[in-house]
Every structure is written in C-alpha cells, then in structure tokens.
C-alpha cells in the first residue's frame, strides 16, 4: 500500500543520515547524567532519537513537525465531520507527510479489510472474572492476537535484517485495524451484558468505536476523532512508548511490544490521570452540594486544598510552559457541544482561577492545564461514565504512535537497547574520584 511505498522512498536517506551522525559525531556528548537523575528515574535525560513527535515548551506537542492546531486543520476529515480521519493521522505518523483525502481513505479501507478479529481472542476474555480491569483485558486481547504475527512466522524461516520493518508494518496495520472492535467489545463485555457488536462498514475507524458501544451521536463520533489525534503520541520516552520500543528492540513482534506498552500505561502514574481529574471535579461539585461555586467560593476552596499539601490533578507538565494545546482543542469542542454542562463549567472556572493561585508559588514552573484536565469531562458528558475504561481509550489512541515508533526503529536498524547500571559502591567511588 501507499504507506509502505512512502517509507521505502525515505529509508535510504534516513539510514544514511543516522549512519553519518554515528560515524562523524559518535563521540559528541549529548547530555551528562547526574546522581539525582540516576536515582530520579533518569527524568529529562535524552535516551533516544525519534522524528515522529516532539514536545516543545512553548508550542506543545508536534506530530511530524506539525503543531496540534495544524494537524487538526490540515488532516483530511470524514465526510460531514469536524475532526480528522485516523487513517490520515496514521499516514502522517508513518510517512511524515500530510496526506490527501484519498490517501487517508486508503488507510481507512485497508483497516476495514484487516478488521476481522479471530474468535479465539474474545473466547480468551470471556472466562475472566467480572472484576477484571479493562486494561488487563486489552493487554490480554493483544497478546492473544500474537499468534497472527506475520513477522514472527517469517523470522522463524529467515529474513534479511533490512526487511524486518516491512513485516512490522504489516503486523502494525493488522493490529491497529482490529483495535476499535477489540476495545468496543471489551466495553460491551464489561458494561453491556457481554453483547458483541460488529463494526459498521460505512463508518471510519474512530467513529466505529462509538457505534459499537451504542453511541450513535455524531457529536460523540467527532469527539472520538479528536481524542484519537490528541492522544496518538507524545515523544518516544514516556513509559508506554519506551516500554514498547525496549521490548521491540529485542525483535519481539508488534503484538508483544504493544502489550508491554499497554501494561505500562495501566500504571497509576501514567495512564490514570484522566480519570483522576474527573474524580476530583466531581468531588468538588459534591463538596458544594452539586451546585457550581462562584469565583470567591472556588478560590477559597482551591487555596485550602493546596495548603493541605494535596495536588490538583490535570495542572502542570514536565515540559510545557503554556496551556496544553490539546486542552485548548478539547475546550473548544466543549464550548460548542456542552457549554451548559456543570462539570465543564467547573473545568472552565478552575482554568480561569487556578493558574493565578499556582503562580503564587515560585516553585511551580507550569501553572496551566494539560490534556487530562478535561478529557474525562467530555466522556462523562456523553454517558461514558465507567472511568476505569478511560485508560483503554488512551491506549487505543496511543498504539497508533507506538506502532509507528517500533516500525521505524526496525526500519533504521536500531540495536537491542542495553543501558548500563551501576552498584552503589561503584557510584560512591566515582564521586570520591577513585
């Protein structure tokens, strides 16, 4: 298909570019690592190179060099829709080129052709206890699909190293094609008495999830199109993306790699922020007996909450020093579709008041909201109230970026990742100059 041809057209130059940097500047010192960083999760230490996405302090997330507003404006839309086709987004991530409507539709059609989920996948989920977390079911479903891996089968019989990436791309297209059916029917299994719904062949990838869980509102379908774009990638070193890259570097196939990424995303320090933000907002409304507080009441509440040593979820960002453009895009959606919703009205009030309060603390580097501050609110408005499922939606979107990172790592021939660890004794002796 066209994605494969576009990647092929770029590979020679990209491989030469990487080899030149290693050959001519291999000893260039990119960063020094401090003891604090070693013990602090190597936070902020450059550990890889990716051209797929980057977070700029003043502009936010860039996907293949395009800002979020540029992506939302320029990617092709589904007919009658306000937000982009995921097929066009995937084309952009994989090729680095803004697609035409025809190219976006080609990916969508390719996904439809590959969308059938083998029976054994859902049969493996059905016996799980009712209390099983949906992220566990999601990871389990991806692992169950591993038996379909084209790369794993071809590697067994022997393939040239430079050809690995083509089979990773094939597996990536097969996996991503099945994701709407998988996550929708995990939702149905847990929350809709186990009914099974097939995708609607007339709908695009993002909208089909909405259709299969019984939400036929065009506004919710557009929300899912927006959600997928905003959560599709976020550099290469967050837990889920880096975990997938690490596992893929051992030549584990795309299914094993993505399952590892979803297992990382399931951790409360990575993928649960969106539901924590919504819980906090609902707690604030409950504190005020379900009524929206006025500015003075909310200001007092926020001051007291912060003074108690607690953090307000959804505010601050490790890199950004401005309001997250992904928050702003969702805010614009909310202003159009749910301006009178009390939870969104609280989001808006907090946005107007809280940054000024946080600025009073000189240690706060970024007092502005991030993407998580609002996305649970939008899902809640449309009736998707099962907060445990929000991380599945995150993972559903993020796999578009993850599969791109892993495929390009194989295309560029990146080696197995094997950093060095030290003992405490060695570290102490290094500090002492021994």
C-alpha positions as CSV (number, residue, x, y, z in Angstrom):
1,X,0.0,0.0,0.0
2,X,1.0,3.7,-0.3
3,X,2.4,3.9,3.3
4,X,4.9,1.2,2.6
5,X,6.0,2.9,-0.7
6,X,6.4,6.2,1.0
7,X,8.5,4.7,3.8
8,X,10.7,2.9,1.2
9,X,11.2,6.2,-0.6
10,X,12.7,7.7,2.6
11,X,14.6,4.8,4.0
12,X,17.9,5.2,2.1
13,X,18.2,8.9,3.1
14,X,17.2,8.3,6.7
15,X,19.5,5.4,7.2
16,X,22.4,7.4,5.6
17,X,21.6,10.3,7.9
18,X,21.7,8.1,11.0
19,X,24.9,6.4,10.0
20,X,26.6,9.7,9.2
21,X,25.8,11.1,12.6
22,X,27.2,8.0,14.3
23,X,30.3,7.9,12.1
24,X,31.2,11.6,12.2
25,X,29.8,12.6,15.6
26,X,29.7,9.4,17.5
27,X,31.7,10.8,20.4
28,X,29.6,14.0,20.7
29,X,28.4,14.4,24.3
30,X,24.6,14.9,24.2
31,X,24.0,15.0,28.0
32,X,25.6,14.5,31.3
33,X,23.8,12.4,33.8
34,X,23.7,13.4,37.5
35,X,23.4,11.2,40.6
36,X,20.0,12.9,41.2
37,X,18.8,11.9,37.7
38,X,20.0,8.3,38.1
39,X,18.0,8.0,41.3
40,X,15.1,10.1,39.9
41,X,14.1,7.8,37.1
42,X,16.5,9.4,34.6
43,X,13.9,12.1,34.2
44,X,14.7,14.5,31.4
45,X,17.8,12.6,30.2
46,X,17.9,12.1,26.4
47,X,17.8,8.4,25.8
48,X,16.7,8.1,22.2
49,X,16.0,9.8,18.9
50,X,12.7,9.9,17.1
51,X,11.3,12.2,14.4
52,X,7.7,11.1,14.9
53,X,6.8,13.6,17.7
54,X,8.3,16.2,20.0
55,X,7.0,18.4,22.8
56,X,8.0,22.0,22.5
57,X,7.9,24.1,25.7
58,X,6.0,27.0,24.0
59,X,4.1,25.2,21.3
60,X,3.2,21.8,22.9
61,X,3.1,18.5,21.0
62,X,4.3,18.4,17.4
63,X,3.4,15.4,15.3
64,X,5.9,15.0,12.5
65,X,6.7,18.7,12.9
66,X,3.1,19.9,12.8
67,X,1.5,21.6,15.8
68,X,-1.8,20.3,17.1
69,X,-3.8,23.2,15.5
70,X,-2.0,22.5,12.2
71,X,-2.8,18.8,12.4
72,X,-6.5,19.4,13.2
73,X,-6.7,21.9,10.4
74,X,-4.9,20.1,7.7
75,X,-5.6,16.4,8.1
76,X,-8.5,15.1,5.9
77,X,-11.9,14.9,7.6
78,X,-14.6,12.2,7.4
79,X,-17.5,13.4,5.2
80,X,-19.6,15.7,7.3
81,X,-17.2,15.6,10.2
82,X,-15.3,18.3,12.0
83,X,-12.3,16.3,13.0
84,X,-9.7,14.2,11.1
85,X,-9.8,10.6,10.0
86,X,-7.5,8.4,12.0
87,X,-6.4,6.9,8.7
88,X,-4.9,10.2,7.7
89,X,-3.3,10.6,11.1
90,X,-1.6,7.2,10.7
91,X,-0.4,8.1,7.3
92,X,1.2,11.3,8.7
93,X,2.8,9.4,11.6
94,X,4.2,6.7,9.4
95,X,5.4,8.7,6.5
96,X,6.0,12.2,7.8
97,X,3.8,13.6,5.1
98,X,0.4,15.3,5.3
99,X,-2.0,13.0,3.3
100,X,-4.6,13.8,0.8
101,X,-8.2,12.7,1.4
102,X,-7.6,9.8,-1.0
103,X,-4.5,8.7,1.0
104,X,-6.4,8.9,4.3
105,X,-9.3,6.9,2.8
106,X,-6.9,4.3,1.6
107,X,-5.7,3.6,5.1
108,X,-9.3,3.5,6.4
109,X,-10.2,1.0,3.6
110,X,-7.1,-1.1,4.4
111,X,-8.2,-1.2,8.1
112,X,-11.6,-2.4,7.1
113,X,-10.2,-5.2,5.1
114,X,-8.0,-6.3,8.0
115,X,-10.5,-5.7,10.8
116,X,-11.8,-9.2,11.5
117,X,-10.9,-10.4,15.0
118,X,-10.2,-14.1,15.3
119,X,-12.8,-15.9,17.5
120,X,-10.1,-17.1,20.0
121,X,-9.4,-13.6,21.1
122,X,-12.7,-12.9,22.7
123,X,-13.0,-16.5,23.8
124,X,-9.9,-15.9,25.9
125,X,-11.5,-12.9,27.6
126,X,-14.9,-14.4,28.4
127,X,-13.8,-16.6,31.3
128,X,-12.1,-13.7,33.1
129,X,-13.7,-12.6,36.4
130,X,-16.2,-9.7,36.2
131,X,-13.9,-7.5,38.3
132,X,-11.0,-7.8,35.8
133,X,-9.7,-4.3,34.9
134,X,-10.4,-3.4,31.2
135,X,-6.7,-2.6,30.7
136,X,-5.9,-6.2,31.7
137,X,-8.4,-7.5,29.1
138,X,-7.0,-5.1,26.5
139,X,-3.4,-6.3,27.0
140,X,-4.7,-9.9,27.0
141,X,-6.5,-9.4,23.7
142,X,-3.4,-8.0,22.1
143,X,-1.3,-10.9,23.3
144,X,-4.0,-13.4,22.1
145,X,-3.5,-11.8,18.6
146,X,0.2,-12.6,18.7
147,X,-0.5,-15.9,17.1
148,X,-1.3,-13.9,13.9
149,X,2.1,-12.2,13.8
150,X,3.5,-12.1,10.2
151,X,6.9,-11.1,11.5
152,X,7.2,-13.9,14.0
153,X,6.3,-16.5,11.3
154,X,8.7,-15.1,8.7
155,X,11.5,-14.6,11.2
156,X,11.3,-18.3,12.0
157,X,12.1,-19.2,8.4
158,X,14.7,-16.5,8.0
159,X,14.5,-13.0,6.6
160,X,17.1,-10.3,5.8
161,X,17.6,-7.8,8.6
162,X,16.8,-4.8,6.4
163,X,13.4,-6.3,5.6
164,X,12.2,-6.7,9.2
165,X,10.4,-3.4,9.1
166,X,8.1,-4.4,6.3
167,X,6.7,-7.2,8.4
168,X,6.5,-5.0,11.5
169,X,4.4,-2.6,9.3
170,X,2.2,-5.5,8.2
171,X,1.6,-6.5,11.8
172,X,1.0,-2.9,12.8
173,X,-1.7,-2.5,10.1
174,X,-3.3,-5.8,11.2
175,X,-3.3,-4.8,14.9
176,X,-4.5,-1.3,14.5
177,X,-7.3,-2.4,12.1
178,X,-8.7,-4.6,14.9
179,X,-8.5,-2.1,17.8
180,X,-12.0,-0.5,17.5
181,X,-13.7,-3.9,17.5
182,X,-11.5,-5.1,20.4
183,X,-11.9,-2.2,22.8
184,X,-15.6,-1.7,21.9
185,X,-16.4,-5.3,22.7
186,X,-14.3,-5.3,25.9
187,X,-16.5,-2.4,26.9
188,X,-19.6,-4.4,25.9
189,X,-18.3,-7.4,27.8
190,X,-17.9,-5.5,31.0
191,X,-20.6,-2.9,30.9
192,X,-23.3,-4.1,28.4
193,X,-24.0,-7.7,29.4
194,X,-21.5,-9.2,27.1
195,X,-23.2,-8.3,23.8
196,X,-21.0,-8.5,20.7
197,X,-21.3,-5.8,18.0
198,X,-19.6,-5.8,14.6
199,X,-18.2,-2.6,13.1
200,X,-20.3,-0.6,10.7
201,X,-18.6,-0.7,7.3
202,X,-19.9,2.8,6.4
203,X,-18.0,4.4,9.4
204,X,-14.4,5.4,9.8
205,X,-12.0,3.9,12.4
206,X,-12.6,6.3,15.2
207,X,-16.3,6.6,14.8
208,X,-16.8,2.8,14.7
209,X,-15.8,2.6,18.4
210,X,-18.7,4.9,19.2
211,X,-21.1,2.9,17.0
212,X,-20.2,-0.4,18.5
213,X,-20.8,0.7,22.1
214,X,-24.2,2.0,21.2
215,X,-23.3,5.8,20.9
216,X,-24.6,6.9,17.5
217,X,-24.5,10.6,18.3
218,X,-22.4,12.3,15.5
219,X,-21.0,14.7,18.1
220,X,-19.6,11.8,20.1
221,X,-18.1,10.2,17.0
222,X,-16.4,13.6,16.3
223,X,-15.2,13.6,19.9
224,X,-13.5,10.2,19.4
225,X,-11.9,11.5,16.2
226,X,-10.5,14.4,18.2
227,X,-9.5,12.2,21.1
228,X,-7.5,9.8,18.9
229,X,-5.5,12.7,17.4
230,X,-4.7,14.3,20.7
231,X,-3.6,11.0,22.4
232,X,-1.8,9.3,19.5
233,X,1.7,10.1,20.5
234,X,3.9,12.1,23.0
235,X,7.6,11.7,22.2
236,X,9.4,8.4,22.5
237,X,10.4,8.2,26.1
238,X,7.1,8.1,28.1
239,X,6.6,4.7,29.8
240,X,4.2,3.1,27.3
241,X,6.1,4.2,24.2
242,X,9.6,3.5,25.6
243,X,8.5,0.1,27.0
244,X,7.3,-0.9,23.6
245,X,10.5,0.3,22.0
246,X,12.6,-1.6,24.5
247,X,10.7,-4.8,24.0
248,X,10.7,-4.3,20.2
249,X,14.4,-3.8,20.3
250,X,14.8,-7.5,21.2
251,X,12.9,-8.3,18.0
252,X,9.7,-9.1,19.9
253,X,6.9,-8.6,17.4
254,X,4.5,-5.7,17.4
255,X,1.9,-7.6,19.5
256,X,4.3,-8.3,22.3
257,X,5.7,-4.8,22.0
258,X,2.3,-3.1,22.2
259,X,1.1,-5.3,25.1
260,X,4.1,-4.3,27.1
261,X,3.3,-0.7,26.4
262,X,-0.3,-1.1,27.5
263,X,0.9,-2.8,30.7
264,X,3.0,0.3,31.4
265,X,0.1,2.6,30.5
266,X,-2.1,0.8,33.0
267,X,0.1,2.0,35.9
268,X,-1.5,4.7,38.0
269,X,1.5,7.1,37.4
270,X,1.0,7.0,33.6
271,X,-2.5,6.3,32.2
272,X,-4.9,7.1,35.0
273,X,-4.6,10.9,35.1
274,X,-7.7,11.5,33.1
275,X,-10.0,9.6,35.5
276,X,-8.3,11.2,38.5
277,X,-9.1,14.6,37.0
278,X,-12.7,13.7,36.6
279,X,-13.0,12.3,40.1
280,X,-11.5,15.5,41.5
281,X,-14.0,17.6,39.6
282,X,-16.9,15.5,40.8
283,X,-15.6,15.7,44.3
284,X,-15.5,19.5,44.1
285,X,-19.1,19.6,42.9
286,X,-20.1,17.2,45.7
287,X,-18.4,19.5,48.2
288,X,-20.7,22.3,47.0
289,X,-23.8,20.1,47.2
290,X,-23.9,19.6,43.4
291,X,-24.0,23.4,42.7
292,X,-21.4,25.3,40.7
293,X,-19.4,27.5,43.2
294,X,-19.0,31.2,42.5
295,X,-15.5,32.6,41.9
296,X,-14.9,33.5,45.5
297,X,-16.1,30.1,46.9
298,X,-13.9,28.2,44.4
299,X,-10.9,30.4,45.1
300,X,-11.1,29.7,48.8
301,X,-11.6,26.0,48.2
302,X,-8.6,25.8,45.9
303,X,-6.4,27.8,48.3
304,X,-7.4,25.4,51.2
305,X,-6.9,22.3,49.0
306,X,-3.4,23.4,48.0
307,X,-2.5,24.4,51.5
308,X,-3.3,20.9,52.8
309,X,-0.4,19.6,50.7
310,X,-2.6,18.0,48.0
311,X,-2.0,18.3,44.3
312,X,-4.7,19.3,41.8
313,X,-4.7,16.8,39.0
314,X,-4.6,18.0,35.4
315,X,-2.4,21.0,36.1
316,X,1.3,21.2,35.3
317,X,3.5,19.5,32.8
318,X,7.1,18.2,32.8
319,X,8.0,20.1,29.6
320,X,5.2,22.6,28.7
321,X,5.3,26.2,29.9
322,X,2.0,27.2,28.4
323,X,-1.6,25.8,28.4
324,X,-1.5,22.5,26.6
325,X,-2.9,22.9,23.1
326,X,-4.6,19.6,23.5
327,X,-6.6,21.0,26.4
328,X,-7.5,24.1,24.3
329,X,-8.7,21.9,21.4
330,X,-11.0,19.9,23.8
331,X,-12.1,23.2,25.4
332,X,-13.2,24.5,22.0
333,X,-15.2,21.3,21.5
334,X,-16.8,21.6,24.9
335,X,-17.7,25.3,24.3
336,X,-19.6,24.2,21.2
337,X,-21.3,21.0,22.4
338,X,-21.6,21.2,26.2
339,X,-21.4,24.8,27.3
340,X,-24.1,24.3,30.0
341,X,-22.7,21.1,31.4
342,X,-21.9,21.7,35.1
343,X,-18.7,19.6,35.1
344,X,-17.4,21.5,32.1
345,X,-18.4,24.8,33.7
346,X,-16.3,23.8,36.7
347,X,-13.4,23.0,34.4
348,X,-13.7,26.5,32.9
349,X,-13.9,28.2,36.3
350,X,-10.8,26.3,37.5
351,X,-9.0,27.2,34.3
352,X,-9.7,30.9,35.0
353,X,-8.8,30.9,38.7
354,X,-6.3,28.2,39.5
355,X,-3.3,29.3,37.4
356,X,-3.2,32.6,39.2
357,X,-3.2,30.8,42.6
358,X,-0.4,28.4,41.5
359,X,1.7,31.3,40.3
360,X,1.9,32.5,43.9
361,X,4.3,29.5,44.5
362,X,7.6,30.4,42.8
363,X,8.5,26.6,42.6
364,X,5.6,26.0,40.2
365,X,7.1,26.1,36.7
366,X,3.8,25.5,34.8
367,X,0.5,26.5,36.4
368,X,-1.5,25.7,33.2
369,X,-3.8,22.7,32.5
370,X,-2.7,19.7,30.5
371,X,-4.7,17.4,28.3
372,X,-6.0,15.3,31.2
373,X,-7.7,18.3,32.9
374,X,-10.7,18.0,30.5
375,X,-10.9,14.8,28.5
376,X,-12.7,12.7,31.2
377,X,-15.3,15.5,31.4
378,X,-16.1,15.1,27.7
379,X,-16.5,11.3,28.0
380,X,-18.7,11.8,31.1
381,X,-21.0,14.2,29.3
382,X,-21.7,11.7,26.6
383,X,-22.5,9.0,29.1
384,X,-19.3,7.0,29.2
385,X,-19.1,7.1,32.9
386,X,-17.0,4.0,33.5
387,X,-13.8,5.7,34.5
388,X,-11.7,2.5,34.5
389,X,-12.2,2.4,30.8
390,X,-10.6,5.8,30.1
391,X,-7.1,4.4,30.1
392,X,-8.2,1.9,27.4
393,X,-9.3,4.8,25.2
394,X,-5.9,6.4,25.9
395,X,-4.1,3.1,24.8
396,X,-6.4,2.7,21.8
397,X,-5.1,6.0,20.5
398,X,-1.5,5.7,21.7
399,X,-0.9,2.4,19.8
400,X,-1.0,4.5,16.6
401,X,2.1,6.2,17.8
402,X,3.7,3.2,19.4
403,X,3.4,1.0,16.3
404,X,5.0,3.9,14.3
405,X,7.9,4.2,16.7
406,X,8.6,0.4,16.7
407,X,8.3,0.0,12.9
408,X,10.7,2.9,12.3
409,X,13.1,1.5,14.8
410,X,13.3,-1.7,12.8
411,X,13.5,0.2,9.5
412,X,16.5,2.2,10.8
413,X,18.1,-1.0,12.2
414,X,18.3,0.3,15.7
415,X,20.0,-2.3,18.0
416,X,18.8,-4.0,21.1
417,X,18.6,-1.5,23.9
418,X,21.1,-2.3,26.7
419,X,22.0,0.6,29.0
420,X,24.5,0.2,31.9
421,X,23.6,0.0,35.5
422,X,26.0,0.7,38.5
423,X,26.3,-0.5,42.0
424,X,26.0,1.9,44.9
425,X,29.7,1.1,45.8
426,X,30.8,2.0,42.3
427,X,28.8,5.2,42.3
428,X,30.3,6.3,45.6
429,X,33.8,5.6,44.4
430,X,33.2,7.6,41.2
431,X,32.1,10.5,43.3
432,X,35.2,10.2,45.5
433,X,37.4,10.3,42.4
434,X,38.6,6.7,42.8
